[in-house]
Amino acid sequence: MAASPSTARVINDRLALGLLQREGPLTAGQLKTLTGLSRPTVADLVERLQDSGLVRVVGETGDRRRGPNARLYGIAADRAHLAGLDVRTHSVAVVVADLLGTPLAEAVAPIGADTATEAAVDRAVALLDRTAREAGAVPLHSVGIGAPGLVDPGTGELRDTTGLPAWHRRLAAALQERLPATVVVENETNLAALAEQRLGAARGHETFVLLWLGHGVGAAVVLDGRLRRGASGGAGEIGFLPVPGTVRLPSATGCDGGFHSLVGSAAVCELAAAHGLSAVAGPQEPPAAALVRAAVAEAASSTPGASGAFLDALADRLAQGTAAVAAVLDPGRIVLAGEVGHAGGAALAGRVEERLAVMSPLRTEVRAGSLGGAAVLRGALLTAREAAQDELFTP
């Protein structure tokens, strides 16, 4: 059954907007070539999109012949403004961007563990408001929030999780109440996977697993191009995975006996200390990441010594968890992300891949995440942009 004229116009408009988003400014002739639409159809959709304020003339090609055919059309980046938030246990980071995702302003603020819930929420909201005003991005159209913990797949709300501050759950509701914006909440590791797939080490891969190595450990599962959340939103809670080398089993209330106890930040620091290693962390750098970064630099020398032994021991631990992931999911690629995975780089990823090749018959590449600790914020911004475009790109 043929689409109605109005439906065909919507499909064509979204096709053109998607091309302008991915390719940048294009002429009407280039849009005709890339879409396969007729010249009159392209002329009509360009006029519609200009009238809607989504597209404008942004320049001309360098061709000698000037005129309408040389005009370059691009998405009106200031048509809407977005924000991404990375909510950590003791801090919140904010980035404000235009409709194309170009950052306009960024800020971060600590929130102490002893801060009352409402005071913490007020501080986070004030940081977002101040950053948006400094960027000239008021009002915001969409806000993406990345937070630790489980997101209910039915309601989209952050679930109450033991050990996490109460202000995490309150923040999304407060932003929705106080801002005329769409607010989307997602687990931080899932957002990191989205960012690494679009911009980093998983680009071009429809199936992969991202292992987040930061203060804790988590995983995001992407199969056949879709993020898999599980029945309760808990897919990827790999910190609870029982593995050899722990003194006890994990429990329903804590993952201290699971994979977390081998590769979480505290465990990495203890392992480094056992090898006699120390390092000075940079600004906003977790101690575990600083230790891994220093070990990689020293191991690259002609006499790796204790640093090489430390990286080997850490790779042994990581291989125990990633081998279980490979055996169950066969992801083809595992990305070691987060601050620790990024700091380990190719040196740590290569060691883990070597061990997996011995432990599993399934070919699994291991790569270091390329976005580091910024992956969650980038993923939150991508989520906000998708929410805005879903609304604005539907005439």
C-alpha positions in Angstrom: 0.0 0.0 0.0 1.5 3.4 -1.1 2.1 6.0 1.6 -0.2 9.0 1.7 1.3 12.3 0.5 1.6 13.6 4.1 3.3 10.4 5.3 5.7 10.6 2.3 6.6 14.2 3.1 7.4 13.2 6.7 9.6 10.3 5.6 11.4 12.5 3.1 11.9 15.3 5.5 13.4 13.0 8.2 15.6 11.4 5.5 17.0 14.8 4.5 17.4 16.0 8.1 19.3 12.8 8.9 21.7 13.4 6.0 22.2 17.0 7.1 23.0 15.9 10.6 25.5 13.2 9.5 27.1 14.8 6.5 26.9 18.5 7.4 25.7 21.3 5.0 24.6 20.1 1.6 23.3 21.7 -1.6 19.9 20.8 -3.1 21.7 18.9 -5.8 23.6 16.8 -3.2 20.4 16.1 -1.3 18.9 14.9 -4.6 21.8 12.6 -5.2 21.9 11.2 -1.7 18.2 10.8 -1.2 17.3 9.6 -4.7 14.3 12.0 -4.7 13.3 14.1 -7.7 14.5 17.7 -8.0 10.9 19.1 -7.4 10.5 16.9 -4.3 13.8 18.1 -2.9 12.9 21.7 -3.6 9.6 21.3 -1.8 11.2 19.7 1.3 13.9 22.3 1.5 11.3 25.0 1.5 9.2 23.2 4.2 12.2 22.7 6.4 13.2 26.3 6.1 9.7 27.5 6.9 9.8 25.2 10.0 13.0 26.9 11.2 14.9 23.6 11.2 17.1 24.3 8.1 18.7 27.5 6.8 21.1 28.6 4.2 24.6 28.5 5.8 26.8 29.4 2.9 27.7 28.6 -0.7 29.8 26.0 -2.5 33.1 27.0 -4.0 31.8 26.5 -7.5 32.3 29.3 -10.0 28.6 29.3 -10.9 26.7 31.1 -8.1 23.0 31.2 -7.4 20.4 28.9 -5.9 22.2 25.7 -7.0 25.3 26.8 -5.0 23.4 27.3 -1.7 24.4 25.1 1.2 21.6 24.1 3.5 22.3 23.1 7.1 20.4 22.3 10.3 19.7 25.4 12.4 21.9 24.5 15.3 20.3 27.1 17.6 16.8 25.8 16.9 17.0 24.0 20.3 19.5 23.7 23.2 20.3 20.5 25.1 22.1 19.4 28.2 23.8 16.3 29.5 24.4 15.5 33.1 26.9 12.9 34.6 25.7 12.3 38.1 28.3 10.7 40.3 28.2 9.7 43.9 29.9 12.9 45.1 29.6 15.2 42.1 27.7 16.3 39.1 29.0 17.4 35.7 27.1 19.4 33.1 27.5 20.1 29.4 25.2 22.4 27.4 25.1 22.1 23.6 23.2 23.1 20.5 20.9 20.9 18.4 23.9 19.4 16.5 25.5 18.4 19.8 28.3 21.1 19.7 29.3 21.9 23.3 28.7 25.5 24.3 29.6 25.3 28.0 30.6 22.8 30.7 30.9 22.8 34.5 31.3 20.4 37.4 30.5 20.7 41.1 31.2 18.5 44.1 28.4 17.3 46.3 29.5 16.1 49.6 28.2 12.8 51.1 26.8 14.7 54.0 24.7 17.0 51.9 21.0 16.7 52.5 18.8 15.4 49.6 17.0 18.7 48.8 20.2 20.7 49.1 22.0 18.4 46.8 19.2 18.6 44.2 19.2 22.4 44.5 22.9 22.5 43.9 22.7 20.3 40.8 19.8 22.2 39.4 21.5 25.5 40.1 24.7 24.3 38.3 22.6 23.3 35.2 20.7 26.6 35.2 23.9 28.7 35.6 25.7 26.8 32.8 22.8 27.1 30.4 22.5 30.9 31.1 26.2 31.4 30.5 25.9 29.6 27.2 22.8 31.6 26.2 20.9 28.4 26.0 17.7 29.1 27.9 15.2 27.5 27.7 16.6 24.0 27.3 14.7 21.6 25.1 16.0 18.2 26.3 18.2 17.0 29.2 19.9 13.6 29.4 21.0 12.3 32.7 23.5 9.5 33.3 23.5 8.0 36.8 24.7 4.9 38.6 22.0 2.4 39.5 19.2 0.6 37.7 16.7 2.4 35.4 13.3 0.7 35.4 12.6 -0.3 31.7 8.9 0.2 32.2 8.8 3.7 33.8 12.2 5.1 32.7 12.8 6.1 36.3 16.0 5.5 38.4 15.2 2.7 40.9 16.1 3.0 44.6 19.5 1.3 45.0 21.3 0.6 48.2 24.4 2.6 48.7 23.5 5.4 46.3 22.5 8.9 47.5 18.8 9.7 47.6 19.3 12.9 45.6 20.1 10.8 42.5 16.5 9.6 42.3 15.0 13.0 43.2 17.1 15.0 40.6 15.3 13.9 37.4 11.8 14.6 38.9 13.0 18.0 40.1 14.4 19.0 36.7 11.1 17.9 35.1 9.2 20.0 37.6 11.3 23.1 37.2 12.2 23.1 33.5 10.1 23.2 30.4 12.2 20.4 29.0 12.1 16.7 28.2 14.2 14.8 30.8 15.6 11.3 30.1 17.4 9.2 32.6 19.7 6.3 31.7 22.3 4.1 33.5 25.7 5.6 33.2 27.3 2.5 31.7 24.7 2.3 29.0 25.3 5.9 28.1 29.1 5.2 27.9 28.3 2.3 25.5 26.2 4.6 23.3 29.0 7.2 23.2 31.7 4.6 22.4 29.5 3.1 19.6 28.9 6.5 18.0 32.2 8.2 18.7 34.8 5.8 20.0 36.1 2.3 20.3 32.9 0.5 19.3 32.2 2.6 16.2 30.8 0.4 13.4 30.0 -2.5 15.7 26.4 -3.6 16.2 27.3 -6.3 18.8 29.7 -5.6 21.6 30.0 -5.4 25.4 31.4 -2.4 27.2 33.0 -3.0 30.6 33.0 0.1 32.7 36.0 0.3 35.1 35.8 3.2 37.4 35.0 3.4 41.1 32.9 0.3 40.6 32.5 -2.1 37.6 29.5 -2.5 35.3 28.8 -3.6 31.8 26.6 -2.5 28.9 25.3 -5.1 26.4 24.6 -4.2 22.8 23.3 -7.0 20.6 22.3 -6.6 17.0 22.4 -2.8 17.3 20.1 -2.7 20.4 21.0 -1.9 24.0 19.7 -4.8 26.1 18.5 -3.7 29.6 17.1 -7.0 30.9 13.7 -7.7 32.6 14.4 -5.3 35.5 17.0 -3.0 33.9 19.8 -5.0 35.5 21.5 -6.5 32.5 25.3 -5.9 32.9 25.5 -5.9 36.7 28.7 -7.8 36.3 30.1 -6.6 39.7 27.9 -9.4 41.2 29.4 -12.1 39.0 30.9 -14.9 41.1 34.5 -15.5 40.0 37.5 -17.4 41.3 39.9 -15.5 43.5 37.4 -13.9 45.9 37.1 -14.8 49.5 33.3 -15.2 49.5 30.3 -15.1 47.2 28.3 -11.9 46.4 24.9 -11.4 48.0 21.7 -9.7 47.1 22.7 -6.7 49.1 26.4 -6.3 48.1 28.8 -7.3 45.4 31.9 -7.4 47.6 32.3 -11.1 47.0 31.9 -10.8 43.2 33.9 -9.5 40.2 33.8 -6.0 41.8 36.1 -7.2 44.6 38.8 -8.0 42.0 38.6 -5.1 39.6 36.8 -2.2 41.4 38.8 0.9 42.2 39.8 -0.2 45.7 40.9 -3.6 44.5 43.1 -2.1 41.8 44.7 0.3 44.3 45.4 -2.7 46.6 46.9 -4.7 43.8 49.2 -1.8 42.8 50.3 -1.4 46.4 51.1 -5.1 46.6 53.4 -4.6 43.6 55.1 -1.6 45.3 53.6 1.0 42.9 52.4 4.5 43.5 51.2 7.4 41.4 50.0 11.0 41.7 46.5 11.4 40.4 45.7 14.4 38.1 42.7 16.7 38.5 39.5 14.7 38.6 41.4 11.5 38.0 40.6 8.5 40.2 43.6 7.0 42.1 43.2 3.6 40.3 43.3 5.3 36.9 46.5 7.2 37.9 48.1 3.9 39.0 47.2 2.1 35.8 48.3 5.1 33.7 51.7 5.2 35.4 52.2 1.5 35.2 51.5 1.5 31.4 54.1 4.3 30.9 56.7 2.5 33.0 56.0 -0.9 31.4 56.6 0.6 28.0 60.3 1.0 29.0 62.9 -1.6 28.3 62.6 -2.9 31.9 58.9 -3.1 32.8 59.6 -4.8 36.2 56.8 -4.4 38.8 54.6 -2.3 36.5 54.5 -5.1 33.9 53.7 -7.7 36.6 50.9 -5.4 38.0 49.4 -5.1 34.5 49.6 -8.9 34.0 47.9 -9.5 37.3 45.2 -7.0 36.6 44.7 -8.6 33.1 44.4 -12.0 34.8 41.6 -10.7 36.9 39.8 -8.9 34.1 40.0 -12.0 31.9 38.0 -14.0 34.5 35.0 -11.7 34.1 35.3 -11.1 30.4 35.6 -14.8 29.7 32.2 -15.4 31.3 30.8 -12.6 29.2 32.3 -14.0 26.0 31.0 -17.5 26.8 27.4 -16.4 27.3 27.1 -13.5 24.8 29.8 -14.0 22.1 30.0 -10.2 21.6 33.0 -10.3 19.3 34.4 -7.1 20.9 34.8 -6.0 24.5 35.6 -2.4 25.2 37.4 -1.6 28.5 36.0 1.8 29.3 35.8 4.2 32.2 38.8 6.0 33.6 40.7 2.8 34.3 40.0 1.2 31.0 41.1 4.3 29.2 44.2 4.6 31.3 45.2 1.0 30.5 44.9 1.7 26.8 46.2 -0.9 24.3 48.7 -2.3 26.8 46.0 -3.6 29.2 43.5 -4.4 26.5 46.1 -6.5 24.6 46.9 -8.5 27.7 43.3 -9.3 28.4 42.7 -10.3 24.8 45.7 -12.7 25.0 44.2 -14.4 28.0 40.8 -14.6 26.5 42.2 -16.4 23.5 43.5 -19.1 25.8 40.4 -19.3 28.0 37.7 -19.3 25.3 37.3 -20.7 21.8 35.2 -17.7 20.8 37.2 -15.0 19.0 36.9 -11.8 21.1 38.7 -8.6 20.4 39.4 -6.4 23.4 39.9 -2.6 22.9 40.4 0.3 25.3 37.6 2.9 25.4 38.7 6.1 23.7 36.5 8.6 25.6 37.6 7.9 29.2 35.5 9.4 32.0 33.9 11.8 29.5 31.9 8.9 27.9 28.9 9.2 30.2 28.6 12.9 29.6 28.9 12.4 25.9 26.3 9.7 26.0 23.9 11.8 28.0 24.2 14.6 25.5 23.6 12.1 22.6 20.4 10.9 24.4 19.2 14.5 24.9 19.9 15.2 21.2 17.9 12.2 20.1 15.0 13.2 22.3 15.0 16.7 20.8 15.3 15.5 17.2 12.6 12.9 17.6 10.2 15.7 18.4 11.6 18.5 16.2 12.3 16.3 13.1 8.7 15.2 12.9 6.9 18.0 11.0 
